[in-house]
Amino acid sequence: MASVDPQLAERLTHYLTHKFPHWQNLSATITARIHGGASRETYRAKLTYQENGRPVERGIILRRDPVGSLIETDRAIEFHAYRTFYGTTVPVPEPIALELDLQWMDRPFFIMGEIPNASAGSPFGPVPYGDQCDKVGAQFWSILGAIAATGCDVGRLAELSPLPAEPWRDALDYWEGVINADALEPYPVLRAAIRRLRRNPPPPPIRPGVVHGDYRRGNFLFDDQGDIKAILDWEMCHLGDPYEDLGWALDPIWGQMQRERPGGMMDRDAGLALWSKASGISIDTKALAWWELFAQVKGMAIWISSGKEFVEGKNQDPVLAISSWICIDRHTRLMADRLSTCSGVPQ
């Protein structure tokens, strides 16, 4: 708790009293700082108040923009992604408030409901699902298919992140730009992968739609029964090709390099079949191969930025140094293997 601003709870109480005047005698207590994210400061808090004369106690999650961020994202997009899916078959926390006025906490923030009695598990550590791997995996791929089936008619979310003319080019341009800005080394295998992707673009998406942007193990909450309770971390959400999420979720890096059981969950082919059924999109092997290689390029961009942030002293979280060191090595090996075998992406 030493890293938590002692006035944060007081400022949160003041804000919520202003925002929700019918929450009477409100008091907020910060119970924990949740570490691990690179684009938001995240805190767990407890609220007590009276509503319609009845006492209420509830947990919330506060997500505040940091002073400096590894990944530049729009907190309004993340908030409206929760609004888009709250109450649907895609489980997400309740979106409570989005605040862009700096007077309240110096930086923009948003508030969402806490999901009790659920955990996320590390994306890199031991697989946390035990004998529930298939059960969790079936939900994981079906929910991703439901996101892909949503399409582009998503109101405010579509206004904030409109569909680009060529989703593959827009995505590759963005992440190559991150690499160009932050790379401290040449990374020849990475540059070869980018050239391969540009020479051989994927087929246009049959059905563009919502892309979560970081759909993987570690970004969802599940309970002791193996039920997925919420999909988290929508800060990179946008409209594009649903294969982008599919390639990212399949990356072996999220499952201790297990290619046939992505994320340490169910069998790859079984998961793809569930995604296809839920999304209504048939698997195109050429498109999938392109987006799987792209996922490794995107991952490299994130790890390169992590390393630069740490080396320059902008963020001294050791997670950034460790992820940069280990994940750059793993993704370089994966890209080299894919480039040497073509893996469905022609030379």
Protein Blocks (a to p, Z undefined) as FASTA:
>chain_A
ZZpcfklmmmmmmmmmmmmmmlghiacddfbdcehiakbccddddddddeehiacddddd
dddddfbdfbacdfklmmmmmmmmgopabdcdddfbdcfbfklnopacddddddehiaeb
jaklccfkljmlmmmmmmmmmmmmmmmmnommnojmmmmmccdfblmlmmmmmmmmmmmm
mocbfolmlmmmmmmmmmmccdddfbgcddehlacehiaccdfkopafbdehjllgccdd
fklmmmmmmpmklngopaklgghiacfklmmmmmmmmnopacdfklmmmmmmmmmmmmmm
mmmmmmmmmmnopaccfklmmmmmmmmmmmmmmmmmmmmnonopaZZ
